[in-house]
Structure formats: structure tokens, C-alpha cells
Amino acid sequence: MGVSDFNLSGEQSKNIAHFASIVQLALADDVITEGEEKLLKRVANRFHILDDKYKKILESPENYSIKGLHSYDERIEHLYDLAKMIYADDEVTHKEMGVLRKICIGLGFPIDNVEKLSDEAIHLVLNNTDLEDFTKAIKQVNRF
């Protein structure tokens, strides 16, 4: 973490960590495709991540740990972004699913339900589900 990272607000820090998680998924197969890059740039823009920070995260996404999210809906929204990244190159690999499951645990989803949640998230994204319907479906799969 660089000195400039100490001045980030809590929200900015969470966004950078989430973006780094998305980058890890994009790099799971060691290649960032055109579709993945397009999604990465869109997410970076949404999170106000400048070019220099974007490049640093691409070089070493593992240096940015997942920050705990307080809201259940925030965790689901992050899962939505992650699932969209996995399918950005029109294929889902076993390695990407493994990374997604690890990140889900880091986001605070129950370990015993992570596989089911990950599978459902990918299924929903494959069917072009919007965030609102995605959230409802994930809440059904992840009943406490």
C-alpha cells in the first residue's frame, strides 16, 4: 500500500479493494480479454479510480485486501459485479469459479453456502438478470 492510500476514505478504500477482486477474476486465466477490459474500465470509472491507480491494481491486485461490507445488499451488489466479470469473456472456467468462491467467503457469505451462491450468481448473469432481480434471487438462495 502506497502513502497515497492512507488518505483514502473508507468508501474509496472499499471500492479499490472490490475493484482489485474483480481484477483477480479477470486475471484468473492470466489474460484480460477485450470484454473484461471494457467492464474493468467501466467499473473503474464508476468507482472514480484514476489511470495510475488502475494500472497499479492491474499489476498486483492481490495487494488490496477485501474490506468488510456492512450492508447485505452491498455484498450482493459486489457479488453481481464479480459474476459479471467472470462472464465478460463469454466463458466461465473452473479457476474463475474457485476465485469467486474465495472472494465470496471474504465478502462474508456463509462458507457452507458459497458454492450454491456462486453457481446461482453465474446462472443469473448468464440470463442477463438485472441487479434488482439478482438481489432478490440471491436472497432466496442465501436464506438464513
Buried (B, 14 or more C-beta within 10 A) or exposed (E): EEEEBEEBEEEBBBBBBBBBBBBBBBBBBEEBBEBBBEBBEEBBEEBEBEEEBBEBBBEEBEEBEBBEBEEBEBBBBBBBBBBBBBBBBEEBEEEBBEBBBBBBEBBBBEEEBBEEBBBBBBEBBEEEBEBEEBBEBBEEBBEE
